Amino acid sequence: MRAVFDKTELLVLLQDFYELTGLRTVVFDEWGMDILSYPRQLPAFCQLVRAAPEGEQGCRLCDQRACHQAQKAGKTLIYPCHAGLIEAITPIQVEDVVVGYLLLSHIVQGADEEAEWKRVEELCAGYGIEGQALRQAYRQLPRTPYQRLRAACDLLSLSARALCQVHMARLVPGSPAEMLNRYVSEHLAEDLSCSRICTALGLGRTALYELSRDTYGCGINEYIRRLRIQHAMRLLTTTNLTNSEICQQIGIADYNYFYRVFRKQTGFTPQAYRRQFAVAK
């Protein structure tokens, strides 16, 4: 059973965290996909970096690596991002299974302003960003001394552990949300039209749409696409199946469509994702 986050309550937690720390907090699902953040808008510095294709790719790769490392370590990690800022990540676990991650992002310590800026300037040199604009955006980022960062990380770890206890990351067995989640997961390789799901669960189309929005934060078709790509991510990194075989297992008949959707959702081609994250055997 995969966890579904109560995004309404979780957003309140992220807002409170921001008020206390001034740091932007992001929630990733088990596959390292951004599902919620506060504030929603990226700071100007990160907008500049992500405007460059290489910078956008660097951000996606950095997030994926951080999630993999946090899952492996099973604890909060503080690390430098690809653009020279500091981030912290901690796994969210439900019954000892990692179902997502909490991330503190875009952190500047400010202990040695000039040295920290030089490092950022060096790492971002290949992104084609005008120097003055980058420097100005960097100056706008809040400064978080190490002791305050450590305290924020302690709160982050406690918050992640508390999510399942207050049912922000748990499905109630037998609930409509759990039934929808289980049905979609069990029939992912098959036709999952709205009419078939409605018939199986005894729901009307409007009720299905509302249930999907409340449970996943999006329409059912969008969620199924996400889930299929997430399953493909697992197969690419843990099996030697060909792309055609993976398409069959996730219910996508058209490989060209799979390629486009996978790249749009992850930032990688299927082949590049496998090379980057395949589990060593």
N, C-alpha and C positions, 0 to 999 in steps of 0.2 A: 504494500500500500504506500503510495507516494504522499508526502505531506502537501497540504494546501495551506497557504498562509492567509490569515485574516488581515487583509491589507488595510482595512479601516483602522483597526486597533494598532497595527504595526506602524502605520503612518504617524499616529499620535506619539508612539515611542520614539520614532526618528526625529520628530519635531522637538520633543523634550530633550533628546540627546543634543540636538543642535543648539538649543537655548543654553544648555549647561556648558558645552565645550566650544561652540562656534565652528565645529567641524562638520563637513558634509558626510552623511552616512548613506551607504548603499547596501541593498539586500540583493544577493545573488541566489538563484536557485541551485540545485545540486550540480548543474552542468556549467555553472559560472556565467549564466545569462542574467543581466541586470533586470530585475523585476520591480524594484521600487527604490526611490531615493529621496532624500530631503537635504537641502533644497533640490528641486527637480532640475533647475538650470545649472549647467556647468559653469565654473568660474571662467573669466575671460582668458586666463592662461591656458586652460585645457581646451577651450574652444579654438584658440589659435593653433595648438598642437594637433588637434583632431581635424582641423581643416586641411591639413596636408595628408595625402593618402598614406605616406609612410608613418606619419604620426598616429593616424587612426589605427593602422595595423599594429603599431607598437603598443598602443593602449589595450587592444583586444588580447594580444599575446601576453602582455603583462598581467592582465586580470586572470586569464586562464592559468598561467603558471602559478599565480598566488593561490588560487583555489586548489590546485593540485597539491601544492606544498602544505597548505593548511590542513587538507584532508589527511595527508600522510603523517603530519606532525601531531594532529589532534589537539592543537592548542593555538593560542593567539600568536601571530607572527608580525613583527615590525620589519619593513624592508624598503629599499629605495625603488621607486618606479623608473621606467625607462627614460623619463624626462627629467629625472633628478630630484623629484619631490619624494616625501616620505609617506608611506601608507601602512595601515595595520589591518589585519584580517583575522577573523576567528570563525571556526566552523559552528554551524547550528546542527545539533544532533537530537533526534527523536528515537528513543529506545536504542541508543548506541549506533544509529545509522545517520550518516551525514546527509542532511536534506537541503542544505543551503549554507550561506555565509553572510556575515556582517562585515562591512568594510568601512574604515575611516580613510578618507581620501584627501589629496591635495594639501599635504602638510609641509610647512616650512618651519624649521626649529629656530632659526635666527641666532644661533650661538656664535657663528662666524659668518656674517652676512656676505662678505666679499667672496670667501672661499665657496660658500654654498651657491652663490649666483654664478661663479665661474664654472662650477660643475654643471649647472643647468644649461648654461650657454654652450658648453662643450657638447653635451648630449643632444641638444636640439639643433645643432649647427646644420645637420643634413635635412632639416624640414623646410627650409626656404622661408622662414619667418623673419620679417623685418625686425632688426635688433632692438630698436627703440620701443616698438610695440610690445615685444616679448618682455623687455625689462619693466615696462610700465605695468603690464599685466601681472608679472611676478611680484612686484611691490604691493599689489592689491591683496595678495594672499595673506591670511592671518598668520601670525607667528605663534607657534606652540612649543614652548620650552620642553625639554625632555621629561622633566618631572610631571608636568601637566599631561604630556602625551602618555606616560606610564599610567597615570590615574585614569585617563580616558580609556585606555586599553583594559584596565581592570573592570571598569563599568561595562565595556563592550562584552567582555567574557561573561560577566554575570547576566547581562541581558540575553545573550545567546542561550545560556543554560536555562533561563527562565521561560523562554518562549513556549516550550512544550507544556510546561507546568500550568501556564495560564491559557492554554489552548489556542495560541496564536499560530502554531505550526503543527496542528493535529486534526485528523479527520475523525468524526464520530462514526463508528461502525453502524451501518444501516441507514445513515442519513442520506438525503438526496444527493448531496455533494459526494459522499463516499461511493454511492452507487454509480454516479456518472463517471467518477474517476476510475473505478474498477472496470466498468464496461468498456470505456475507451481504451484503457491499457490492455485489456484482454483481447480486443478485436482490432488492434492497431494495423495489422497486416491486411485487413479486409476493407470492404466498402463501408465507410462511416458517414453516410449521408445523414442529413438532419432527420429525414423521414424515418430511417431505420432506427436511429437513436431514440426518437420520440416513441416509436412503437415498442421498443424494448423496455423503456422505462415508464411507459404510460403517461407521457407528457405531451402537451401541445407545443407548437413551435415557439410561441411567446414565452411559455414557462421555461423551455429549454434555454432560450437566449438569456433570460433573466438569471437562471441558475448558473449558467456559464459565466456571466458577467460578475455575479456575486462571488463565485468560487475562484475564478482564474483572472478576473479583471479584463476579459476580452470575450469576443464571440466564440462560439464553439468551433467554427471552422479554423479560426486563427489559432486557437489552442491546439487543435489536432495537428496543424502544420508544425507548431513548435515542438510538440511531443514527438512527432515523427523524426524531426531533425535531431532532437536530443537522443533518441534511440539510435539514430545513425551515428552520432558522435561516440556512443558507447561501443557500437560494433566496429567502427573504424579503429578504435584504440585497443580493443581487447580480442579481436578475431582477425583472421586472414581472408575473410569473405571479400569477394570482388564487389565493385560498386553496383553491378547489376544484381547480385545476390542480396546486397543490403537493401536495394530498392524494393525487391520482392518482400523482404521481411518487414519493411515499414509501410507497405501499402501505397507506394508511389510507382506507377507503371512507367512514367516518362522520365528517363535519365536526365535529359536536358533540363526539365523542370526541377528535378531534384538538385542538380548542380546549381541552378540559379538561386533557389530558395536556401540551400545550404550556405552558399557564399554570402547571401544577403543577411542571414541570421547570425552567422559566426564570424564573418570577415575572412574566412579561409576557403580555399577549394577543398573538396574531400581529400584529395591526395596530400595537400599541404598539411591539413589537420592531422592526418594519419602519421605523417613524417614527424610532426612536432610533438605529438602527445601519445604515440603508441606505447603501450606498456611492454617493457622488455620481457622477453620470454626466455 
